[in-house]
Amino acid sequence: MSYPYQIKSVEHYHEQYQKSINDPASFWSEIANNFVWHKKWDQVLNWNFNEPKVEWFAGGKLNITENCLDRWAETQPDVAAIIWEPNEPSEKTRTITYKDLLLHVCQFAQVLKNNGAKKGDRICIYMPMIPELTIAILACARIGAIHSVVFGGFSAQSISDRIQDAACNIVITADGVYRGNKVIPLKSVIDEALKTCPSVEKTIVYNRLQLSVSMNDGKDVWWNKEIQKVVDKNIQFIPAESMDAEDMLFILYTSGSTGKPKGVVHTCAGYMVWANYTFVNVFQYQSRQIHFCTADIGWITGHSYIVYGPLSAGATSLMFEGIPTYPDAGRFWSIVEKHNVNILYTAPTAIRSLMSFGKEPIEGKNLESLQVLGTVGEPINEEAWHWYNENIGNKRCPIVDTWWQTETGGVLISNIAGITNAKPSFATLPLPGVQPVLVDEQGNNIEGNGVSGNLCIKFPWPGMLRTTYGDHERCRQTYFSTYKNLYFTGDGCLRDQDGDYRITGRVDDVLNVSGHRIGTAEVENAINMHAGVVESAVVGYPHDIKGQGIYAYVIFNGEINEEVEVKSAIAKTVSTVIGAIAKPDKIQFVSGLPKTRSGKIMRRILRKIAEGELTNIGDTTTLLDPSVVEEIKKNRL
Ligand code: PRX
């Protein structure tokens, strides 16, 4: 199989880039012609960032699952679509061919229908990293239901918020999941969440671990038994629902600078084209290569580069249930060796963590199958980049540093493996169709090279978000109101002398902890739910492994006998409200917070102190009570 739209050389990249800018409509319609449509589009692009309104391939009709399954089941039925590596190395690997994946998806789509699902319904998926998660996602898409996958590490409260926001009527889950040597009881987390979710009518439970779980009569059904009913009726195929190009495909919740996560909405056609185009080009995917993206499907990286990108390209996607350090810190390398992985796509935090174990876990592992390496989620520091390059890629594998966001659907800025130059800690150049601009605080365009500013995108690309679920105004305010006629990414960025882009981190109150976005306001809300907490302020600080750690300043008026215990109770509150990923790394009790006369917390000062910058914290004269700063500095952790 070959991809006619795959970039072949540096010259070809520049030529394609120019074409995508000069004539986006013909550029994207040529690419979209490589997909299966029920009906071609009437108009390639219709947009206006003020509303915002963005429509790609309007009037077109299609179903993404025919592009991910049916066409490959016909032309390459026995090629592996998914290779699954379980958490326990002793458990059997599963390989699912395109033919079988189509069968499983059709059967589960019928199960969904039997349980009342229909086009347009919102279905929450809270599942382990097992092939059934991919099957569930594609089955929703097959019948035109909108999936909302919630990462398995989120708490009952977070799941409930997400289910309620989207008014989901069905939840798909499993009894439990292994994560390293821990068992996480997913079904009981869902039971807790559903106490506050009246919209949910059915829960479909996959039996992964044979745990004993409580099943609510009439409401809860077993995946396996429901599939058996479909098998008994000999249903092996169901036709795919015909979707409008701009119908919603999925919702994925992500954190922002306010306390409440928002449901980023992606639509059928544009997202498909973008996930596919970026997968094929950035990684330079070649027929039959094995692609291993280590992300969890609960995040956008898993949606785009485990499920939709690879499958829409007829690729083989490796799915791993476990964690990089179980049973030991050589697990990734064992997987590469065992499955002859060709492309490895992971996060800088994982690289830094594995780096800390030294070379021993790599010794004796055959990594020769690797051809391309990638990173995503946060800026990669040079030390980690070189370690990855030397020890994993053996200096012969290009590393792509891919910058993108939940909202962008797929990669926007990255080098192209083996084609355009890599530069450690730089995402380098925009992909065709992507028009980045740097602006100053007032929104003035900063031209030229060797400059820094806030990163915006001035023209739509097919994979961009269309709205935030149930609240279009929030979408406008968050992304399109800061700078006129621009999509604002929330990231700071440098464009160096060569014109290469380097993302320098968030410029808003969003943290990036181990490659995951966490809003400071969200963490503060959670901390404040502890009965003894009066007020709190959360900032990020540099952390060797996580990239950023969470530093919380807390005013506490409860009784403090054992400080350690109180702090761990506060951290536990955060785990219960959000999930373990948002637990503060450091909690400092303070008697007051530095505030302006109008009551605004001066985070800049708190950030400096958390970072250990105690001498040069800037002007404190506008503070209501400058003396709190001295106290905070003195007691810094
Ligand atoms: O700050 C940027 C950082 O991650 C943010 C997006 O987070 P999320 O929506 O969770 O998606 C993560 C996976 C795509 C961005 O605003 N980020 C992502 N990739 C990079 C990055 N920062 C620097 N370099 C990257 N390659």
Residues whose N, C-alpha, C, O or C-beta is under 5 A from the ligand:
A	BS01	PRX	T301 T375 V376 G377 E378 P379 D401 T402 W403 W404 Q405 T406 E407 T489 D491 I503 G505 R506 G515 R517
